């Protein structure tokens, strides 16, 4: 009997991100508390740029953007906001939030270690570029691994995970 497999990947639906940014920009342009403060949200390439005349307003725009992303089903782990604060750029404050796609090597190692330590016996995980392939003879074991990675043990993993190519 052949092994069953699936891939653990981290991908972003660009259309949903674009829609969320457009919705956030529309809300920022219409809200009373953002009138006359040069507030804007913009998607350019692989980064989202937030601008306003104070760092508090940039943080408020970020809250609006995060709510739109959540509503559209995009994980907030896709935004790389670690250690980033709004920086003054002339008279405006700017925050650039790059989008993360693909699983970093350290994160892939963390995933394989978690599967080895906490997962069922007989499950193998191997790193293939920016994804992790998980294989086992039992499909039930693969379901257990998916539950492990989406559960509280997988919450420490700093990537938006999806499970594809389940065979």
Secondary structure, 3 states (H helix, E strand, C coil): CCCEEEEEECCCCHHHHHHHHHHHHHHHHHCHHHCCCCCEEEEECCEEEEEECCHHHHHHHHHHHHHHHHHCCCCHHHEECCCCCCEEECCEEEEEEEECCCCCHHHHHHHHHHHHHHCCCCCEEEEECCEEEEEECCHHHHHHHHHHHHCCCHHHCCCCCEEECCC
